[in-house]
Amino acid sequence: MFRIIWRLFFILVCGYLFIEWFPITYPFHFADILVGPIIYPLEFFAASLAFFFGLVISLQLFRWFFQLTLKKVKQKRSNR
């Protein structure tokens, strides 16, 4: 249970860091999305890493939850 809570916290932190580090200015212009990584490459790289690690941990947690659900469904079918 502690591992799940730790992963959820890590996903939350990665999402926050991605939002903070991704170079978007307001008002939003599409050209800023294209030029931002060129002007601020370090922030873009850090945001990309945070997004990637958050995505990997989310997919692992989703896979675990999906396997647990399938196991419960199979267990209910075998009891019948």
Residue pairs with C-beta under 8 A, 6 or more apart in sequence:
4 61
7 57
7 60
7 61
8 61
10 53
10 54
10 57
11 54
11 57
11 58
11 61
14 50
14 51
14 53
14 54
14 57
15 50
15 54
17 46
17 47
17 50
18 47
18 50
18 51
18 54
21 43
21 44
21 46
21 47
21 50
22 36
22 43
22 44
22 47
23 32
23 36
23 37
23 39
23 40
23 43
23 44
23 47
24 32
24 33
24 36
25 32
25 36
36 44
37 44
